[in-house]
Amino acid sequence: MIGRSVLCLALAAPAGAEEAALVLKGGRVVTVSGAVIESGSVVVAAGRIVAVGADVAAPPGAQVLDVAGKWIYPGLVNGLTSLGLTEITSVAGSMDTTEVGEINPNAKAWVALNPHSAHIAVARAGGLTAALSAPEGGLVSGQSAVIRLAGSTPEAMTVRPGAALHVVFPSGRPPAGGPPSAEEREKKTFREQQKERGENQRRQLDRLRTLLEDAKAHDAALRAAAEGRAERPKPDAVLEALAPAARGEMPVLLRADAEEEIRAAVEFAAARGLKLVVAGGLEAWRCADLLKEKEVAVLLKVLRLPRRRSDPYDAPFANAALLHRAGVPFAIVTDDESFARNLPYEAAMARAFGLPAEAALRAITLSPAEILGVSARLGSIEAGKDADLVVATGDIMDARTRVEAVYIQGAPQPLDTRHTQLYQQFRERP
């Protein structure tokens, strides 16, 4: 295997020796940001891509790896996951996605990362090299981080802390699960239920609105104190964490699926100057014109069921193609941890239902990197970017394709996973 051979070379190098450049030579280089280079080469040194092209010379002393007949991709970027925060959903002690309470903007996902999660190795073996690791729950869930899928500490894994503030758009619906209360059972009419839902939603939106206004006021007071114009206000971790989002500097990643929720979220964000990103977006296709007009990006999960009984079965699958035609910026995500490895197949489904192949690939590489503010380092094969590369036997969105090597910052990654270990353990079992 390509990855294993290079890994052996790397492990054999004497301690303290200067790392040699690596050249992947003769492969089909899918740059994403530019034209595909047939029989091209990628030169890597000091964790960065230093040259890409059809006629690139290998630096003196470089390790040259012949990958003729293989496809070279930038590492895939999963724009919404809980990788590193979730291990076994049925074991509470292995879950660290959700803090107590409804308002937790100061909860930082990168502090809680588990570098040794089995899900990380599985996702990496599928061609993923980076992901957004995001908190969940409550009204304001916390702050996410863009992470690389390699490293033995949270600090080593983190590419961009504070990538986005995560908010769940208040639907007004009662929490899922559990038996209805006596009061709920007494509600006979649909009109009464809708009225209560509207009141709950308004109450939660008012709470969120007040929090953002308080954060702006607290931030202004801190600035005035720093300039000597006023006394320093009492410390408030919640308001201080909200301030970058309230100023429009940190993206607000807001979960919303229903058309009416997406429209209300866009209106809410526009009125307060928030940098909105919609997560989920099941019915984003119904308001594509509005999303285009307001330049709102969508983190889209493809493999879902329609929300309405009247919708065609393929509405979620064709969602990406409709957004693409409308010019809405979007990325395709898995929004979980166990199936993060299926990211290329989410894109493949969108591709099968009208999304052009180039756009489908961009939606799992460069587009999420752009939306999350890390496109200067990730998402395409260009000189100067991190050497996050994948060598595969063919089209990465084809289930028959095998990933043969993964590099993160130029370092070859092991492809052994919990899955491969169990396969080897039980393959001879009668």
C-alpha positions in Angstrom: 0.0 0.0 0.0 1.2 3.5 -0.8 0.6 5.0 2.6 2.3 2.2 4.5 5.4 2.3 2.3 5.9 6.0 3.0 5.1 5.6 6.6 7.8 3.0 6.9 10.3 5.4 5.4 9.2 8.1 7.8 9.6 5.8 10.8 13.0 4.6 9.6 14.4 8.1 9.5 16.9 8.8 12.3 15.8 11.1 15.1 16.6 14.7 14.5 17.1 14.2 10.8 15.7 16.9 8.5 12.5 15.8 6.9 13.0 15.2 3.2 10.6 16.6 0.6 8.0 14.2 -0.8 6.9 14.0 -4.4 3.7 12.3 -5.5 4.5 11.7 -9.1 2.4 10.8 -12.2 -1.1 10.8 -10.6 -4.2 12.5 -11.8 -4.2 15.6 -9.7 -7.6 16.9 -8.9 -6.8 20.4 -7.7 -10.5 21.5 -7.1 -9.5 25.2 -7.4 -8.2 24.8 -11.0 -8.0 22.3 -13.9 -7.4 18.6 -13.4 -3.7 17.8 -14.1 -3.3 14.5 -15.9 -0.1 12.7 -15.0 0.9 15.5 -12.6 3.1 15.8 -9.6 2.6 17.3 -6.1 5.7 18.4 -4.2 5.5 18.6 -0.4 8.0 20.0 2.1 7.8 21.1 5.7 4.1 20.2 5.8 3.1 22.4 2.9 2.5 22.0 -0.8 5.4 23.8 -2.6 4.7 22.9 -6.2 1.9 21.4 -8.4 2.1 20.7 -12.1 2.7 18.4 -15.0 6.4 19.2 -15.3 7.5 19.7 -11.7 11.1 18.7 -10.9 11.8 16.7 -7.7 14.0 18.6 -5.2 17.3 17.0 -4.5 17.0 14.2 -1.9 13.2 14.1 -2.1 11.3 10.9 -1.7 9.6 10.3 -5.0 6.5 8.1 -4.9 5.1 6.9 -8.3 1.3 7.1 -8.1 0.7 6.7 -11.8 -2.9 5.5 -12.4 -4.0 6.9 -9.0 -6.1 10.1 -8.3 -4.7 12.7 -6.0 -7.3 14.8 -4.1 -7.1 17.5 -1.4 -8.2 16.1 1.9 -11.9 16.1 2.4 -13.4 18.6 4.8 -16.6 17.7 6.7 -18.1 21.0 7.6 -20.3 19.8 10.5 -19.6 16.9 12.9 -19.2 16.0 16.5 -15.9 14.2 15.9 -13.7 14.1 19.0 -16.7 15.0 21.2 -18.8 11.8 20.9 -17.7 8.2 21.2 -20.7 5.9 22.1 -24.0 7.7 22.1 -25.6 5.3 24.6 -22.8 5.8 27.1 -23.1 9.2 28.7 -19.5 9.3 30.0 -18.2 9.2 26.4 -20.3 12.2 25.3 -19.2 15.8 25.6 -21.3 17.7 23.1 -23.8 19.4 25.4 -23.4 21.6 28.5 -26.0 22.0 31.2 -28.4 24.9 30.6 -29.8 26.7 27.5 -27.2 29.5 27.1 -23.5 28.3 26.7 -21.7 30.6 24.2 -18.5 30.2 26.4 -18.5 26.4 25.9 -15.5 25.7 23.6 -15.5 22.4 21.6 -11.7 22.3 21.1 -11.1 22.1 24.9 -13.0 18.8 25.1 -11.6 17.1 22.0 -10.6 13.4 22.4 -7.7 12.9 20.0 -7.9 9.1 20.5 -11.5 8.7 19.3 -12.0 5.7 17.1 -14.3 7.8 14.9 -11.4 10.0 13.9 -9.3 7.1 12.5 -12.3 5.7 10.6 -13.1 9.1 9.0 -9.5 9.7 8.1 -9.3 6.3 6.4 -12.2 7.4 4.2 -10.2 10.5 2.9 -11.2 13.1 5.5 -8.4 15.2 6.8 -10.3 18.1 8.5 -13.7 18.7 10.1 -15.8 21.2 12.1 -16.2 19.7 15.6 -19.4 21.3 17.0 -21.3 21.4 20.3 -25.0 20.7 20.5 -28.1 21.3 22.6 -29.8 24.3 24.3 -30.5 27.6 22.6 -26.9 28.7 22.3 -24.8 25.6 22.2 -21.3 27.0 22.2 -18.3 27.5 19.9 -17.0 25.0 17.4 -13.5 24.5 16.0 -12.0 23.4 12.7 -9.8 20.4 13.5 -7.4 18.3 11.5 -7.9 14.6 12.0 -4.4 14.0 13.3 -2.5 14.9 16.5 -2.2 13.6 20.0 -3.5 16.6 21.8 -6.4 19.0 21.3 -3.9 21.8 20.7 -2.2 19.9 17.9 -5.5 19.0 16.2 -7.0 22.5 16.3 -6.7 24.5 13.1 -9.1 27.3 13.9 -10.7 27.7 17.4 -13.8 29.7 17.6 -14.8 29.0 14.1 -18.5 29.6 14.7 -21.1 30.2 17.4 -23.8 27.5 17.3 -27.4 28.4 17.9 -30.5 26.3 17.6 -33.3 28.3 16.0 -36.2 28.3 18.4 -39.1 26.4 16.8 -41.4 26.8 19.8 -42.1 23.0 19.7 -41.9 21.1 23.0 -38.7 19.1 23.6 -38.7 15.7 21.8 -39.2 12.5 23.9 -41.0 11.7 27.0 -44.8 11.5 27.6 -46.9 14.6 27.2 -47.9 16.4 30.3 -51.5 16.6 31.6 -51.7 20.2 30.3 -50.5 19.1 26.8 -53.1 16.2 26.8 -55.9 18.7 27.5 -55.0 20.7 24.4 -57.6 19.6 21.9 -57.3 21.8 18.9 -54.6 22.4 16.4 -55.1 26.2 16.8 -54.3 26.0 20.5 -51.1 24.1 19.8 -50.0 26.5 17.1 -50.7 29.5 19.4 -48.6 28.0 22.2 -45.8 27.2 19.8 -45.8 30.8 18.5 -45.7 32.2 22.0 -42.8 29.9 23.0 -40.9 30.9 19.8 -41.3 34.6 20.4 -40.2 34.2 24.0 -37.0 32.4 23.0 -36.3 34.8 20.2 -36.7 37.7 22.6 -34.3 36.0 24.9 -31.7 35.6 22.2 -32.2 39.2 21.0 -31.7 40.5 24.5 -28.5 38.4 24.9 -27.0 39.8 21.7 -27.9 43.4 22.7 -26.4 42.9 26.2 -23.3 41.4 24.6 -22.8 44.5 22.4 -23.4 46.8 25.4 -20.9 44.8 27.5 -18.4 44.9 24.7 -18.8 48.6 24.3 -18.3 49.1 28.0 -15.1 47.0 27.9 -13.7 49.1 25.1 -14.6 52.3 26.9 -12.8 51.1 30.0 -9.7 50.1 27.9 -9.6 53.7 26.6 -10.0 55.2 30.1 -13.4 56.6 29.5 -15.3 54.5 32.0 -14.9 51.9 34.8 -14.4 48.3 33.8 -17.7 46.4 33.9 -18.1 43.3 36.0 -16.7 40.2 34.2 -19.4 38.2 32.3 -18.1 35.0 30.5 -21.4 34.6 28.6 -21.6 38.1 27.2 -17.9 38.2 26.4 -18.1 35.0 24.5 -21.2 36.3 22.6 -19.5 39.6 21.6 -17.6 38.5 18.5 -20.8 37.0 17.0 -22.9 40.1 18.0 -20.3 42.3 16.2 -20.7 40.2 13.1 -17.1 38.9 13.2 -17.8 35.3 14.2 -20.2 33.3 12.0 -23.5 32.3 13.7 -24.2 28.7 12.7 -27.9 28.4 13.2 -29.7 25.0 12.9 -32.9 25.4 10.9 -34.7 22.9 8.5 -38.2 24.2 7.9 -38.7 27.0 5.3 -40.4 29.3 7.8 -37.6 28.8 10.3 -34.9 29.5 7.7 -36.7 32.7 6.5 -37.2 33.8 10.1 -33.5 33.1 10.9 -32.4 35.1 7.9 -34.6 38.0 8.9 -33.4 37.8 12.5 -29.7 37.8 11.5 -30.1 40.6 8.9 -31.7 42.9 11.5 -28.8 42.4 13.8 -25.9 42.3 11.4 -25.1 38.7 12.2 -22.9 36.6 9.8 -25.4 33.8 9.4 -24.7 30.2 8.3 -27.7 27.8 8.1 -27.0 24.3 9.3 -29.4 21.5 8.2 -31.3 23.4 5.6 -33.7 20.6 4.7 -36.0 23.1 2.9 -33.4 25.6 1.9 -34.4 25.0 -1.8 -37.7 26.6 -1.0 -36.1 29.9 -0.2 -32.9 29.8 -2.4 -33.6 33.3 -3.8 -33.6 34.8 -0.3 -30.4 32.9 0.7 -28.7 34.1 -2.5 -29.8 37.7 -1.9 -28.6 37.8 1.7 -25.4 35.8 0.9 -26.2 33.1 3.5 -24.3 29.9 3.3 -25.8 26.5 4.0 -24.3 23.4 5.6 -26.4 20.8 3.9 -27.0 17.1 4.9 -28.2 15.2 1.9 -29.2 11.8 3.1 -32.5 12.6 4.8 -36.2 12.1 4.4 -38.5 14.9 3.1 -40.1 17.0 5.8 -43.6 17.2 4.2 -45.7 14.4 3.1 -46.5 16.3 -0.1 -42.8 16.6 -1.0 -41.3 14.3 -3.6 -39.1 11.5 -2.1 -35.9 13.1 -3.7 -36.4 16.6 -2.4 -33.5 16.3 0.1 -31.3 14.7 -2.6 -32.0 17.4 -5.2 -31.6 20.2 -2.6 -27.9 20.8 -3.4 -28.5 21.0 -7.1 -31.2 23.6 -6.7 -29.0 25.7 -4.4 -26.2 25.4 -6.9 -28.3 26.7 -9.7 -29.5 29.6 -7.6 -25.9 30.6 -6.7 -26.3 29.9 -3.0 -22.9 29.1 -1.3 -23.2 25.6 0.4 -21.2 22.7 1.7 -22.3 19.1 2.1 -21.9 17.7 5.6 -22.8 14.6 7.6 -23.6 16.3 10.9 -22.6 13.4 13.1 -19.6 11.4 14.1 -20.2 7.7 13.3 -21.0 8.3 9.7 -18.6 11.2 9.0 -16.7 8.7 6.8 -19.7 8.7 4.4 -19.1 12.3 3.4 -18.2 11.5 -0.2 -21.3 9.4 -0.6 -23.5 12.2 0.7 -22.0 14.3 -2.2 -22.4 11.3 -4.6 -26.2 11.3 -3.8 -26.5 15.0 -4.5 -24.5 14.4 -7.7 -26.9 11.6 -8.8 -29.8 14.0 -8.4 -28.5 16.9 -10.5 -25.4 18.5 -8.8 -22.5 18.7 -11.3 -19.6 16.4 -10.4 -17.2 19.4 -9.9 -19.6 21.2 -7.6 -20.2 18.0 -5.6 -16.4 17.6 -5.0 -16.1 21.3 -4.2 -18.9 20.9 -1.6 -16.8 18.5 0.4 -13.4 20.3 0.0 -13.0 23.9 -0.8 -16.5 25.2 -0.1 -16.6 24.1 3.6 -13.1 25.6 4.0 -14.3 28.9 2.6 -17.5 29.0 4.7 -15.4 28.2 7.8 -12.7 30.7 7.1 -9.8 28.2 6.5 -9.6 28.2 2.7 -6.1 29.8 2.8 -4.9 26.5 4.3 -7.3 23.7 3.3 -9.7 22.5 0.6 -7.6 22.5 -2.6 -4.2 21.5 -4.0 -2.3 24.7 -4.4 1.2 25.8 -3.5 1.4 27.3 0.0 -1.5 25.3 1.4 -1.3 22.6 4.0 -0.2 19.3 2.5 -3.5 17.5 3.3 -3.7 15.0 0.5 -5.5 11.8 -0.4 -4.4 9.2 -2.9 -7.2 7.0 -4.2 -7.7 4.4 -6.9 -10.4 6.4 -8.7 -13.3 8.9 -8.2 -13.5 9.6 -4.4 -17.3 9.6 -4.7 -17.5 6.1 -6.1 -18.1 3.5 -3.4 -15.8 1.1 -5.4 -12.8 3.5 -4.9 -10.2 2.6 -2.3 -8.3 5.3 -0.4 -4.6 4.1 -0.4 -2.9 6.9 1.4 -3.7 10.0 3.5 -1.3 12.8 4.3 -2.0 15.5 6.9 0.5 18.4 6.8 2.7 16.1 4.7 2.8 13.3 7.3 1.5 9.9 6.1 -1.4 8.6 8.3 -2.1 5.0 9.3 -5.2 3.6 7.7 -5.8 1.0 10.4 -9.1 1.5 12.1 -11.4 -0.3 14.5 -13.2 -1.6 11.5 -10.1 -3.1 9.9 -8.9 -4.5 13.2 -12.3 -6.3 13.7 -12.2 -7.6 10.2 -8.8 -9.1 10.6 -9.7 -10.6 14.0 -12.8 -12.4 12.7 -12.1 -13.0 9.0 -11.2 -16.6 9.6 -14.1 -17.3 11.9 -16.3 -20.2 10.6 
